């Protein structure tokens, strides 16, 4: 079992990206989730002690989004045999 297959259960949106519509939907959902999380973390980070926790949480959310988008793209490419046109 390779690394990608091990982390797929933690990224359910990325596991179903077999066509262009599902890929675009997954990327949009990841980006909107990151924006909402960023706004919430920004508001909560105004409290001094919680600011450090918010900073760490922001890094975790950013990593999750980057990995999710990359995994969605990889799943899409694998499902479409590397892309390109068949003749």
C-alpha positions as CSV (number, residue, x, y, z in Angstrom):
1,X,0.0,0.0,0.0
2,X,1.6,3.3,-1.1
3,X,1.5,6.6,0.8
4,X,-1.3,8.1,-1.3
5,X,-3.7,5.2,-0.6
6,X,-2.9,5.5,3.2
7,X,-3.9,9.2,3.4
8,X,-7.0,9.0,1.1
9,X,-9.4,8.3,3.9
10,X,-8.5,11.6,5.5
11,X,-9.4,13.5,2.3
12,X,-12.9,12.2,1.3
13,X,-13.4,15.0,-1.3
14,X,-10.2,14.0,-3.1
15,X,-11.0,10.3,-3.4
16,X,-13.9,10.9,-5.8
17,X,-12.3,13.2,-8.4
18,X,-12.7,11.2,-11.5
19,X,-14.1,13.8,-13.8
20,X,-13.6,17.6,-14.3
21,X,-16.7,18.6,-12.5
22,X,-15.8,16.7,-9.3
23,X,-12.3,18.0,-9.4
24,X,-13.4,21.6,-9.7
25,X,-16.0,21.1,-6.9
26,X,-13.4,19.6,-4.6
27,X,-10.9,22.4,-5.2
28,X,-13.6,25.1,-4.6
29,X,-14.8,23.4,-1.4
30,X,-11.2,23.1,-0.1
31,X,-10.6,26.8,-0.9
32,X,-13.9,28.0,0.6
33,X,-13.2,25.9,3.7
34,X,-9.7,27.5,4.0
35,X,-11.1,31.0,3.6
36,X,-13.8,30.4,6.3
37,X,-11.2,28.8,8.6
38,X,-8.8,31.7,8.1
39,X,-11.5,34.2,9.0
40,X,-12.5,32.4,12.1
41,X,-8.8,31.9,13.1
42,X,-8.1,35.6,12.4
43,X,-11.0,36.6,14.7
44,X,-10.1,34.2,17.5
45,X,-6.4,35.2,17.2
46,X,-7.1,38.6,18.6
47,X,-6.9,37.1,22.1
48,X,-3.2,37.0,23.0
49,X,-2.8,33.4,24.3
50,X,-5.1,32.0,21.7
51,X,-3.2,33.7,19.0
52,X,-0.4,31.2,19.2
53,X,-2.9,28.3,19.0
54,X,-4.6,30.1,16.1
55,X,-1.2,30.4,14.3
56,X,-0.5,26.7,14.6
57,X,-4.1,25.9,13.6
58,X,-3.7,28.1,10.6
59,X,-0.6,26.1,9.5
60,X,-2.5,22.8,9.9
61,X,-5.5,24.0,7.9
62,X,-3.2,25.3,5.1
63,X,-1.4,22.0,4.9
64,X,-4.7,20.1,4.8
65,X,-5.9,22.2,1.9
66,X,-2.7,21.9,-0.1
67,X,-2.5,18.2,0.4
68,X,-6.3,17.8,-0.4
69,X,-6.0,19.8,-3.7
70,X,-2.8,17.9,-4.7
71,X,-4.5,14.6,-3.9
72,X,-7.6,15.6,-5.9
73,X,-5.4,16.4,-8.9
74,X,-3.5,13.2,-8.6
75,X,-6.7,11.2,-8.3
76,X,-8.1,13.0,-11.4
77,X,-4.9,12.3,-13.4
78,X,-4.9,8.6,-12.4
79,X,-8.6,8.2,-13.2
80,X,-8.1,9.6,-16.7
81,X,-4.9,7.7,-17.5
82,X,-2.6,10.7,-17.3
83,X,-4.8,13.0,-19.4
84,X,-4.3,13.7,-23.1
85,X,-6.5,12.8,-26.0
86,X,-7.0,9.3,-27.3
87,X,-6.8,8.7,-31.0
